[in-house]
Amino acid sequence: MVVLLLLLCLPFILYLATPKIRKMLSSGVCTSNVQLPGKVVIVTGANTGIGKETAKDLAQRGARVYLACRDVQKGEQVAREIQATTGNNQVLVRKLDLADTKSIRAFAKDFLAEEKHLHILINNAGVMMCPYSKTADGFEMHIGVNHLGHFLLTHLLLEKLKDSAPSRIVNVSSLAHHLGRIHFHNLQGEKFYSAALAYCHSKLANVLFTQELARRLKGSGVTTYSVHPGTVHSELTRHSLFMRWMWQLFFLFIKTPQQGAQTSLYCALTEGLESLSGSYFSDCHLAWVSGQARNETIARRLWDVSCDLLGLPTDW
Ligand SMILES: NC(=O)c1ccc[n+]([C@@H]2O[C@H](COP(=O)([O-])OP(=O)(O)OC[C@H]3O[C@@H](n4cnc5c(N)ncnc54)[C@H](OP(=O)(O)O)[C@@H]3O)[C@@H](O)[C@H]2O)c1
């Protein structure tokens, strides 16, 4: 009888305990009290999920925050929401479609003309498990948006970041990078394609890019970090019914977007992190990267191949 009663009460108990369980599981909290008046920030994919919460926190600290979104209407709605909650009117929306190098170049051109400085660039936008598709420039969607799009954006904004030093670049990667491999002979997934693995490969590319960029930026005053935000309730699972089910099944163990933003914020704000440039963080701590992610030869080759695909010089 007692057991039956307990079983009947279990959903209610779980419901009451959910906030506590979530708090326990999301140990990483950015405790920095750095304020950002006069600082300029770009967050890509800031109209929803982790990016939106990252932008909100940075706006709360007084920065001028650019929401770089492919859907300007959605972005404007979020900008109004952030302005209302933070009281910061300097939340601006600009069109950026990372699946189109023309859009990336147009975004960067306008930004460079508009702003004297850029102190923080958060390369956050991402897609996961899309059916096989290509960007406007013919790149496979995951590698095109998650890696090449941010690679080009960073290249175009780098001089501004250097001029604004100390400045930081945060690349939002994932724990999924551990399953990733850079198959140079099949970078565009034309020989074989798995939507899940394509995501992992692109997230590995984020970690390799961060490390190679850090090596090249030594002494410039610009530092860079890659992060795993945790498993976060967001729209990322939109292309996979299975993943949506999994996220629902394990909802107790999944972070809110606000909790998911903490490691990006930690890397963007924490004082004294400069010597760890190039490192990978999770839950606001240094974390292990996969074997391939530590391979400098692969990082350098990926850099050269990315430059080649995008028509960029390799020595930046
Ligand atoms: N959620 C997780 O559990 C998790 C775990 C590990 C890593 N991450 C990483 O965290 C980052 C943020 O993801 P999220 O969970 O917040 O997902 P989300 O809610 O789906 O947000 C992704 C954002 O990226 C934008 N985006 C997608 N394609 C774009 C494009 N071509 N150009 C410009 N923006 C584009 C989306 O814009 P639209 O709304 O217009 O589509 C959206 O704003 C991603 O890099 C993801 O890989 C997430």
The ligand as an ORCA input file, in Angstrom:
! r2SCAN-3c Opt
* xyz 0 1
  N      21.622     22.527    -26.955
  C      22.594     21.689    -26.634
  O      22.391     20.699    -25.907
  C      23.997     21.940    -27.132
  C      24.995     21.031    -26.745
  C      26.298     21.242    -27.203
  C      26.572     22.322    -28.033
  N      25.559     23.172    -28.408
  C      25.910     24.295    -29.301
  O      25.377     25.500    -28.781
  C      25.169     26.426    -29.847
  C      23.815     27.081    -29.695
  O      22.826     26.084    -29.880
  P      21.402     26.099    -29.149
  O      21.336     24.859    -28.349
  O      21.116     27.397    -28.536
  O      20.484     25.842    -30.454
  P      19.269     26.680    -31.095
  O      18.284     27.026    -30.053
  O      18.835     25.858    -32.259
  O      19.988     28.011    -31.595
  C      20.831     27.990    -32.710
  C      20.958     29.381    -33.252
  O      21.783     29.325    -34.428
  C      21.121     30.024    -35.461
  N      21.492     29.585    -36.805
  C      21.318     28.373    -37.368
  N      21.728     28.396    -38.638
  C      22.175     29.650    -38.894
  C      22.690     30.303    -40.022
  N      22.811     29.695    -41.207
  N      23.069     31.596    -39.920
  C      22.929     32.256    -38.753
  N      22.404     31.699    -37.648
  C      22.029     30.405    -37.720
  C      19.645     29.779    -35.217
  O      18.857     30.724    -35.925
  P      17.308     30.356    -36.337
  O      16.515     30.443    -35.080
  O      16.964     31.406    -37.344
  O      17.345     28.990    -36.916
  C      19.618     29.987    -33.705
  O      19.592     31.344    -33.403
  C      25.346     25.635    -31.146
  O      26.608     25.922    -31.694
  C      25.301     24.187    -30.689
  O      26.053     23.336    -31.519
  C      24.296     23.008    -27.974
*
